[in-house]
Amino acid sequence: MFRFESGLKVYLHREPVDGRKAINGLALLVEQYLGLDPFAPAIFVFSNRWRDRIKLLLWDRTGFWLMIKRLGKPIVFAGRRTLRS
């Protein structure tokens, strides 16, 4: 089982992200658009245009983790409607 450290902050990038972006592209988004340090003890969450896939980016002192999850149903962030609804 994978567990996150307690006290990790979670940051959500609300705009859709190209699903082809990998670690370097997402880390660049964290720096340029969120204005945060991608090496900070935090989890950065990204979603695609349809909101049916999410990516989690985090640094664990030895390297980046990139986790991808395909969701069964699209999700809604901050009360906004998805494009499929």
N, C-alpha and C positions, 0 to 999 in steps of 0.2 A: 504494500500500500504506500502510496506517495502522500506525504503530508507537508504542508507549508509551515514555516516557522510562525509562531504567534507574534503578533505585532507588525506583520507585513502590511503595508498600505497597498490599496488596489486603486489603480487609475484607469478610467474608461475613456478611450478615444471614440467619441460619439459619431464621427463621420465614417462612412464606409471606406474600407481599405481593399485595394486590389489583392485578391487571394493568392497571387503569385509572389507577393512580397515575402522574403525570408528574413533571417535574423538581422542582417545589416540594414535592410530597408526599413524594418520596423524600429530598430534602434535609432535610426536617423529621424523617423517620425516623432519618437519620444523626445529627442533633443530639439528639433525644429518647431514642431507644432504644439507639443505639451510644455516645452520649456523646462524639461526635467532631465535628470541624469539617468541614463539607462543602466548604470552600474549601481544605482541606489538599491537598498533593500525594499523592493516593491514589485508588484505584479502589474503589468500593463496589458490591458484587454483590448482587443481589436475585433471587429466583425466585418463581414463582407456586405455587399449591397443588399442581398436578399435577407440578411440577418439569420441565415440558417447554418452558419459556420462561425466559430470564434477561435481566436488565437490568443494564447497567453505567452507573454515574454517575460523572463526574469533572469537575473544574474545570481549565481550562487557561490561566488568567490573563486570558482575554478573554471567557469565558462557560462555561456548563455543556455538557457532552456527555452525551447519553443514547443508549446503544446497546442495541438489542433483538435477541435471537436466538431463533428458534424451533428447538428441538432435535428431532432425529429420534426419539430415545428419551429417556424421563425419566432424570434423573440422581439419584444418591444422595449426600447430604451427610453426612459424619461417620458413616458406617455405618448410617444410618437407612433403613428401607424406605420406598419411595414409596407413595402411596395407590393406584396402579394395579398394584402388584406382588402 
